[in-house]
């Protein structure tokens, strides 16, 4: 006997209503199942593939994410909020696992990659040095080794980001800034600022910083030739700051004792 027939024979009107509602929900579920499957497939195709072992570092954190499908970006936002709490506690082990998790859940979000790299390259070295006794107790050689170790971790992370965002100037800039600001490595920093300046939509300052780093390395002629070429190809926009570039060209000409007749002519 069907559910409806059994309820029709019942003397309780509430049970009869409940039976019709239950039958309706069952029918609705059957009818919408094909649409549900196609909708989930559409959501999943928008997300980059998640490696099978990508979530291992986060096991034990109470995060069940293997079947989140299209909700990965939403969960990533909650994970990022959690990361801020872990950062405040200076929990290095958990922080590392959660940074890997959030960039796996939402690899299309550049903000996660960049800020994660900054935590690894700038914050964690301070924590490690303090754990070993502080800046007054830890030898300079050991401090530099810690800086290098953490910078390398940030570089690996940013390399993974560039595999997903190969034309992102921001990711190239971040690598260059870590070399410059954290490692005081002007040679490698210059290389990354040049790469950043060559990406679509790169900020104008990337090229100016590259030229300045050439000057600091004593490559005055190379910096001069680069700035001349840069000035010719920049648009007449206030954001390009061509007058600043022109002033630097003149400074280099004076430094190089260049004859007046050989100096740069900005006219076309």
WOCOR-V984237 format. One record per residue. N is the residue number from 1. SS is DSSP state (h for helix, s for strand, l for the rest). PHI is phi in radians with two decimals (999 if undefined). PSI is psi in whole degrees, -180 to 180 (* if undefined). Layout:
# WOCOR-V984237
n->{N	N}
ss->{SS	SS}
phi->{PHI	PHI}
psi->{PSI	PSI}
This chain:
# WOCOR-V984237
n->{1	2	3	4	5	6	7	8	9	10	11	12	13	14	15	16	17	18	19	20	21	22	23	24	25	26	27	28	29	30	31	32	33	34	35	36	37	38	39	40	41	42	43	44	45	46	47	48	49	50	51	52	53	54	55	56	57	58	59	60	61	62	63	64	65	66	67	68	69	70	71	72	73	74	75	76	77	78	79	80	81	82	83	84	85	86	87	88	89	90	91	92	93	94	95	96	97	98	99	100	101	102	103	104	105	106	107	108	109	110	111	112	113	114	115	116	117	118	119	120	121	122	123	124	125	126	127	128	129	130	131	132	133	134	135	136	137	138	139	140	141	142	143	144	145	146	147	148	149	150	151	152	153	154	155	156	157	158	159	160	161	162	163	164	165	166	167	168	169	170	171	172	173	174	175	176	177	178	179	180	181	182	183	184	185	186	187	188	189	190	191	192	193	194	195	196	197	198	199	200	201	202	203	204	205	206	207	208	209	210	211	212	213	214	215	216	217	218	219	220	221	222	223	224	225	226	227	228	229	230	231	232	233	234	235	236	237	238	239	240	241	242	243	244	245	246	247	248	249	250	251	252	253	254	255	256	257	258	259	260	261	262	263	264	265	266	267	268}
ss->{l	l	h	h	h	h	h	h	l	l	l	l	h	h	h	h	h	h	h	h	h	h	h	h	h	h	h	h	h	h	h	h	h	h	h	h	h	h	h	h	h	h	h	h	h	l	l	l	l	l	l	l	l	l	l	h	h	h	l	l	l	l	l	l	l	l	l	l	h	h	h	h	h	h	h	h	h	h	h	h	h	h	h	h	h	h	h	h	h	l	l	h	h	h	h	h	h	h	h	h	h	h	h	h	h	l	l	l	l	h	h	h	h	h	h	h	h	h	h	h	h	h	h	h	h	h	h	h	h	h	h	l	l	l	l	l	l	l	l	h	h	h	h	h	h	h	h	h	h	h	h	h	h	h	h	h	h	h	h	h	h	h	h	h	l	l	l	l	h	h	h	h	h	h	h	h	h	h	h	h	h	h	l	l	l	h	h	h	h	h	h	h	h	h	h	h	h	l	l	l	l	l	l	l	h	h	h	h	h	h	h	h	h	h	h	h	l	l	l	h	h	h	h	h	h	h	h	h	h	h	h	h	h	l	l	l	l	h	h	h	l	h	h	h	h	h	h	h	h	h	h	h	h	h	h	l	l	l	l	h	h	h	l	l	l	l	l	l}
phi->{999	-1.30	-1.06	-1.14	-1.13	-1.15	-1.35	-1.12	-1.44	-1.44	-1.60	-1.74	-1.07	-1.13	-1.16	-1.11	-1.12	-1.08	-1.09	-1.12	-1.14	-1.13	-1.07	-1.14	-1.16	-1.10	-1.10	-1.13	-1.13	-1.13	-1.21	-1.61	-1.05	-1.04	-1.20	-1.11	-1.11	-1.18	-1.16	-1.12	-1.11	-1.14	-1.13	-1.23	-1.19	-1.38	-1.71	-1.09	-1.10	-1.71	-1.04	-1.02	-1.74	-1.21	-1.68	-1.02	-1.08	-1.70	-1.07	1.60	-1.63	1.35	-1.96	-1.87	-2.18	-1.14	-2.08	-1.36	1.00	-1.23	-1.63	-1.06	-1.17	-1.16	-1.12	-1.05	-1.09	-1.18	-1.09	-1.11	-1.09	-1.11	-1.07	-1.09	-1.17	-1.13	-1.09	-1.11	-1.44	1.03	-1.55	-1.14	-1.13	-1.16	-1.05	-1.05	-1.12	-1.28	-1.14	-1.12	-1.17	-1.18	-1.32	-1.38	-1.17	-2.34	-1.19	-1.37	-1.62	-1.09	-0.97	-1.11	-1.10	-1.16	-1.19	-1.12	-1.10	-1.14	-1.07	-1.19	-1.51	-1.93	-1.43	-1.05	-1.00	-1.08	-1.10	-1.16	-1.14	-1.13	-1.10	-1.60	2.19	1.73	-1.17	-1.33	-1.77	-1.40	-1.06	-1.02	-1.10	-1.21	-1.06	-1.14	-1.14	-1.12	-1.01	-1.14	-1.05	-1.24	-1.10	-1.07	-1.10	-1.15	-1.11	-1.08	-1.09	-1.19	-1.11	-1.09	-1.16	-1.21	-1.16	-1.64	-2.13	-1.17	-1.94	-1.49	-1.09	-1.07	-1.26	-1.15	-1.07	-1.10	-1.11	-1.08	-1.20	-1.16	-1.04	-1.35	-1.49	-1.70	-1.83	0.89	-1.83	-1.27	-1.16	-1.22	-1.06	-1.05	-1.08	-1.34	-1.19	-1.13	-1.07	-1.09	-1.15	-1.59	-1.48	-1.05	1.24	-1.15	-1.16	-1.11	-1.18	-1.06	-1.20	-1.15	-1.15	-1.04	-1.11	-1.14	-1.20	-1.09	-1.06	-1.12	-1.46	1.44	-1.58	-1.17	-1.15	-1.11	-1.12	-1.09	-1.12	-1.14	-1.15	-1.05	-1.11	-1.09	-1.05	-1.11	-1.80	-1.41	-1.29	-1.42	-2.17	-1.06	-1.23	-1.30	0.91	-1.07	-1.01	-1.15	-1.12	-1.09	-1.08	-1.20	-1.07	-1.12	-1.10	-1.21	-1.07	-1.17	-1.14	-1.53	0.93	-1.36	-1.02	-0.99	-1.18	-1.79	-1.36	-1.13	-1.90	-1.27	-1.18	-1.03}
psi->{137	166	-43	-44	-40	-34	-30	-31	-5	152	0	113	-34	-39	-35	-44	-42	-39	-43	-39	-41	-43	-40	-39	-38	-46	-40	-39	-40	-43	-34	-5	-44	-40	-35	-43	-44	-35	-44	-38	-39	-40	-41	-33	-21	-15	139	152	140	121	144	-35	13	-24	0	-40	-22	1	140	-3	5	24	117	100	1	-24	30	-24	-126	-5	10	-42	-34	-46	-35	-37	-41	-38	-40	-39	-41	-36	-37	-37	-42	-38	-41	-32	-11	41	94	-42	-50	-37	-45	-45	-40	-32	-41	-38	-47	-36	-21	-40	-41	69	-17	-8	104	-33	-41	-44	-49	-49	-32	-43	-38	-40	-43	-39	-30	-44	-50	-39	-40	-42	-44	-40	-41	-39	-30	6	-10	170	-28	-23	-33	127	153	-38	-39	-39	-43	-36	-41	-44	-44	-44	-46	-36	-40	-39	-40	-38	-41	-43	-45	-31	-41	-36	-39	-24	-28	-34	73	-20	21	112	-33	-37	-38	-42	-40	-41	-44	-38	-35	-43	-41	-51	-31	-40	-6	39	91	-27	-53	-34	-43	-41	-41	-32	-35	-45	-40	-42	-19	-2	153	133	20	145	148	-30	-19	-43	-38	-40	-38	-46	-39	-37	-33	-42	-43	-29	3	10	66	-43	-43	-42	-41	-49	-38	-44	-37	-47	-42	-44	-41	-31	-3	146	160	71	142	-27	-26	-22	51	-36	-36	-42	-40	-41	-40	-34	-46	-37	-41	-36	-42	-40	-36	2	46	132	149	-43	-17	2	162	133	112	-12	147	*}
